Amino acid sequence: MANPIVVLVCCFFLILLIPVILFVVTYIYRLSCSLCGIPKPTVLTAAGVMLVTWVSIAVAESIMGKIVEYSCEKAGLPRWEAGIIIVFLFFPVDLVISSTIEAGLMGLRVGKGIEVWFVQRLIYLSILAACAFIGVIIYLIQTN
Protein backbone atom coordinates (compact mmCIF):
# COMPACT_ATOMS: atom_id res chain seq x y z
CA MET A 1 0.00 0.00 0.00
CA ALA A 2 1.32 3.41 -0.94
CA ASN A 3 2.04 6.05 1.65
CA PRO A 4 -1.00 8.40 1.88
CA ILE A 5 1.25 11.46 2.00
CA VAL A 6 2.94 10.44 -1.27
CA VAL A 7 -0.45 9.87 -2.91
CA LEU A 8 -1.67 13.27 -1.68
CA VAL A 9 1.44 15.04 -3.00
CA CYS A 10 1.11 13.28 -6.38
CA CYS A 11 -2.57 14.27 -6.65
CA PHE A 12 -1.74 17.86 -5.72
CA PHE A 13 1.05 17.93 -8.32
CA LEU A 14 -1.28 16.56 -11.02
CA ILE A 15 -3.90 19.18 -10.20
CA LEU A 16 -1.25 21.89 -10.50
CA LEU A 17 -0.28 20.53 -13.94
CA ILE A 18 -3.75 21.10 -15.42
CA PRO A 19 -3.29 24.85 -16.08
CA VAL A 20 0.21 24.23 -17.44
CA ILE A 21 -1.06 21.58 -19.86
CA LEU A 22 -3.94 23.84 -20.91
CA PHE A 23 -1.47 26.68 -21.52
CA VAL A 24 0.83 24.48 -23.62
CA VAL A 25 -2.03 23.11 -25.72
CA THR A 26 -3.48 26.61 -26.18
CA TYR A 27 -0.05 27.97 -27.15
CA ILE A 28 0.46 25.17 -29.68
CA TYR A 29 -2.99 25.83 -31.16
CA ARG A 30 -2.28 29.56 -31.48
CA LEU A 31 1.13 28.80 -33.00
CA SER A 32 -0.36 26.39 -35.53
CA CYS A 33 -2.97 29.00 -36.48
CA SER A 34 -0.29 31.59 -37.12
CA LEU A 35 1.84 29.07 -39.07
CA CYS A 36 -1.16 28.32 -41.30
CA GLY A 37 -1.68 31.98 -42.11
CA ILE A 38 -4.78 32.36 -39.95
CA PRO A 39 -5.09 35.32 -37.58
CA LYS A 40 -3.91 34.23 -34.13
CA PRO A 41 -6.95 33.74 -31.85
CA THR A 42 -7.07 35.19 -28.38
CA VAL A 43 -5.99 32.98 -25.51
CA LEU A 44 -9.56 32.66 -24.26
CA THR A 45 -10.85 31.70 -27.71
CA ALA A 46 -8.06 29.17 -28.22
CA ALA A 47 -8.68 27.64 -24.78
CA GLY A 48 -12.40 27.39 -25.53
CA VAL A 49 -11.79 25.76 -28.90
CA MET A 50 -9.38 23.26 -27.35
CA LEU A 51 -11.79 22.46 -24.49
CA VAL A 52 -14.75 21.91 -26.82
CA THR A 53 -12.56 19.81 -29.12
CA TRP A 54 -11.27 17.65 -26.27
CA VAL A 55 -14.74 16.99 -24.89
CA SER A 56 -16.16 16.17 -28.31
CA ILE A 57 -13.29 13.85 -29.17
CA ALA A 58 -13.50 12.11 -25.79
CA VAL A 59 -17.21 11.43 -26.21
CA ALA A 60 -16.86 10.25 -29.82
CA GLU A 61 -13.83 8.07 -29.07
CA SER A 62 -15.49 6.40 -26.10
CA ILE A 63 -18.62 5.63 -28.11
CA MET A 64 -16.52 4.36 -31.03
CA GLY A 65 -14.41 2.24 -28.66
CA LYS A 66 -17.45 0.55 -27.14
CA ILE A 67 -18.96 -0.12 -30.56
CA VAL A 68 -15.72 -1.63 -31.87
CA GLU A 69 -15.25 -3.75 -28.72
CA TYR A 70 -18.84 -5.00 -28.92
CA SER A 71 -18.52 -5.77 -32.64
CA CYS A 72 -15.26 -7.65 -32.12
CA GLU A 73 -16.78 -9.59 -29.23
CA LYS A 74 -19.77 -10.62 -31.38
CA ALA A 75 -17.45 -11.53 -34.27
CA GLY A 76 -15.35 -13.71 -31.96
CA LEU A 77 -12.18 -11.65 -32.33
CA PRO A 78 -9.74 -11.30 -29.43
CA ARG A 79 -9.90 -8.16 -27.31
CA TRP A 80 -6.41 -7.01 -28.37
CA GLU A 81 -7.53 -6.82 -32.00
CA ALA A 82 -10.26 -4.39 -30.96
CA GLY A 83 -7.52 -2.19 -29.50
CA ILE A 84 -5.64 -2.18 -32.79
CA ILE A 85 -8.80 -1.29 -34.71
CA ILE A 86 -9.49 1.57 -32.29
CA VAL A 87 -5.95 2.92 -32.75
CA PHE A 88 -6.36 2.92 -36.53
CA LEU A 89 -9.78 4.61 -36.32
CA PHE A 90 -8.62 7.23 -33.80
CA PHE A 91 -6.81 9.58 -36.19
CA PRO A 92 -9.48 9.88 -38.92
CA VAL A 93 -12.19 10.47 -36.31
CA ASP A 94 -9.96 12.97 -34.51
CA LEU A 95 -9.20 14.73 -37.80
CA VAL A 96 -12.85 15.09 -38.79
CA ILE A 97 -14.06 16.24 -35.37
CA SER A 98 -11.17 18.59 -34.61
CA SER A 99 -11.02 20.25 -38.01
CA THR A 100 -14.79 20.69 -38.19
CA ILE A 101 -15.01 22.19 -34.70
CA GLU A 102 -12.03 24.45 -35.29
CA ALA A 103 -13.43 25.61 -38.62
CA GLY A 104 -16.87 26.20 -37.18
CA LEU A 105 -15.78 28.06 -34.07
CA MET A 106 -13.08 30.09 -35.80
CA GLY A 107 -15.15 30.90 -38.91
CA LEU A 108 -12.78 29.12 -41.31
CA ARG A 109 -13.13 26.66 -44.13
CA VAL A 110 -12.81 23.00 -43.17
CA GLY A 111 -9.68 22.74 -45.34
CA LYS A 112 -7.96 25.32 -43.12
CA GLY A 113 -9.16 23.38 -40.08
CA ILE A 114 -7.49 20.26 -41.49
CA GLU A 115 -4.32 22.25 -42.12
CA VAL A 116 -4.31 23.51 -38.52
CA TRP A 117 -4.91 19.94 -37.28
CA PHE A 118 -1.91 18.63 -39.25
CA VAL A 119 0.36 21.41 -38.02
CA GLN A 120 -0.75 20.78 -34.43
CA ARG A 121 -0.02 17.08 -34.70
CA LEU A 122 3.40 17.77 -36.26
CA ILE A 123 4.26 20.07 -33.35
CA TYR A 124 3.10 17.41 -30.85
CA LEU A 125 5.13 14.78 -32.70
CA SER A 126 8.26 16.95 -32.70
CA ILE A 127 7.91 17.56 -28.95
CA LEU A 128 7.45 13.84 -28.36
CA ALA A 129 10.47 13.01 -30.55
CA ALA A 130 12.62 15.57 -28.69
CA CYS A 131 11.57 14.12 -25.31
CA ALA A 132 12.28 10.59 -26.53
CA PHE A 133 15.68 11.69 -27.84
CA ILE A 134 16.56 13.28 -24.51
CA GLY A 135 15.37 10.18 -22.68
CA VAL A 136 17.52 7.92 -24.85
CA ILE A 137 20.57 10.15 -24.35
CA ILE A 138 20.05 10.10 -20.57
CA TYR A 139 19.63 6.32 -20.64
CA LEU A 140 22.81 5.89 -22.70
CA ILE A 141 24.78 8.15 -20.38
CA GLN A 142 23.59 6.22 -17.31
CA THR A 143 24.45 2.81 -18.77
CA ASN A 144 28.05 3.77 -19.54
C-alpha positions in Angstrom: 0.0 0.0 0.0 1.3 3.4 -0.9 2.0 6.0 1.7 -1.0 8.4 1.9 1.2 11.5 2.0 2.9 10.4 -1.3 -0.4 9.9 -2.9 -1.7 13.3 -1.7 1.4 15.0 -3.0 1.1 13.3 -6.4 -2.6 14.3 -6.7 -1.7 17.9 -5.7 1.0 17.9 -8.3 -1.3 16.6 -11.0 -3.9 19.2 -10.2 -1.3 21.9 -10.5 -0.3 20.5 -13.9 -3.8 21.1 -15.4 -3.3 24.9 -16.1 0.2 24.2 -17.4 -1.1 21.6 -19.9 -3.9 23.8 -20.9 -1.5 26.7 -21.5 0.8 24.5 -23.6 -2.0 23.1 -25.7 -3.5 26.6 -26.2 -0.1 28.0 -27.2 0.5 25.2 -29.7 -3.0 25.8 -31.2 -2.3 29.6 -31.5 1.1 28.8 -33.0 -0.4 26.4 -35.5 -3.0 29.0 -36.5 -0.3 31.6 -37.1 1.8 29.1 -39.1 -1.2 28.3 -41.3 -1.7 32.0 -42.1 -4.8 32.4 -40.0 -5.1 35.3 -37.6 -3.9 34.2 -34.1 -7.0 33.7 -31.9 -7.1 35.2 -28.4 -6.0 33.0 -25.5 -9.6 32.7 -24.3 -10.9 31.7 -27.7 -8.1 29.2 -28.2 -8.7 27.6 -24.8 -12.4 27.4 -25.5 -11.8 25.8 -28.9 -9.4 23.3 -27.3 -11.8 22.5 -24.5 -14.7 21.9 -26.8 -12.6 19.8 -29.1 -11.3 17.6 -26.3 -14.7 17.0 -24.9 -16.2 16.2 -28.3 -13.3 13.8 -29.2 -13.5 12.1 -25.8 -17.2 11.4 -26.2 -16.9 10.3 -29.8 -13.8 8.1 -29.1 -15.5 6.4 -26.1 -18.6 5.6 -28.1 -16.5 4.4 -31.0 -14.4 2.2 -28.7 -17.5 0.5 -27.1 -19.0 -0.1 -30.6 -15.7 -1.6 -31.9 -15.2 -3.8 -28.7 -18.8 -5.0 -28.9 -18.5 -5.8 -32.6 -15.3 -7.6 -32.1 -16.8 -9.6 -29.2 -19.8 -10.6 -31.4 -17.4 -11.5 -34.3 -15.3 -13.7 -32.0 -12.2 -11.7 -32.3 -9.7 -11.3 -29.4 -9.9 -8.2 -27.3 -6.4 -7.0 -28.4 -7.5 -6.8 -32.0 -10.3 -4.4 -31.0 -7.5 -2.2 -29.5 -5.6 -2.2 -32.8 -8.8 -1.3 -34.7 -9.5 1.6 -32.3 -6.0 2.9 -32.7 -6.4 2.9 -36.5 -9.8 4.6 -36.3 -8.6 7.2 -33.8 -6.8 9.6 -36.2 -9.5 9.9 -38.9 -12.2 10.5 -36.3 -10.0 13.0 -34.5 -9.2 14.7 -37.8 -12.9 15.1 -38.8 -14.1 16.2 -35.4 -11.2 18.6 -34.6 -11.0 20.3 -38.0 -14.8 20.7 -38.2 -15.0 22.2 -34.7 -12.0 24.4 -35.3 -13.4 25.6 -38.6 -16.9 26.2 -37.2 -15.8 28.1 -34.1 -13.1 30.1 -35.8 -15.2 30.9 -38.9 -12.8 29.1 -41.3 -13.1 26.7 -44.1 -12.8 23.0 -43.2 -9.7 22.7 -45.3 -8.0 25.3 -43.1 -9.2 23.4 -40.1 -7.5 20.3 -41.5 -4.3 22.2 -42.1 -4.3 23.5 -38.5 -4.9 19.9 -37.3 -1.9 18.6 -39.2 0.4 21.4 -38.0 -0.7 20.8 -34.4 0.0 17.1 -34.7 3.4 17.8 -36.3 4.3 20.1 -33.4 3.1 17.4 -30.8 5.1 14.8 -32.7 8.3 16.9 -32.7 7.9 17.6 -28.9 7.4 13.8 -28.4 10.5 13.0 -30.5 12.6 15.6 -28.7 11.6 14.1 -25.3 12.3 10.6 -26.5 15.7 11.7 -27.8 16.6 13.3 -24.5 15.4 10.2 -22.7 17.5 7.9 -24.9 20.6 10.2 -24.4 20.0 10.1 -20.6 19.6 6.3 -20.6 22.8 5.9 -22.7 24.8 8.2 -20.4 23.6 6.2 -17.3 24.4 2.8 -18.8 28.1 3.8 -19.5 
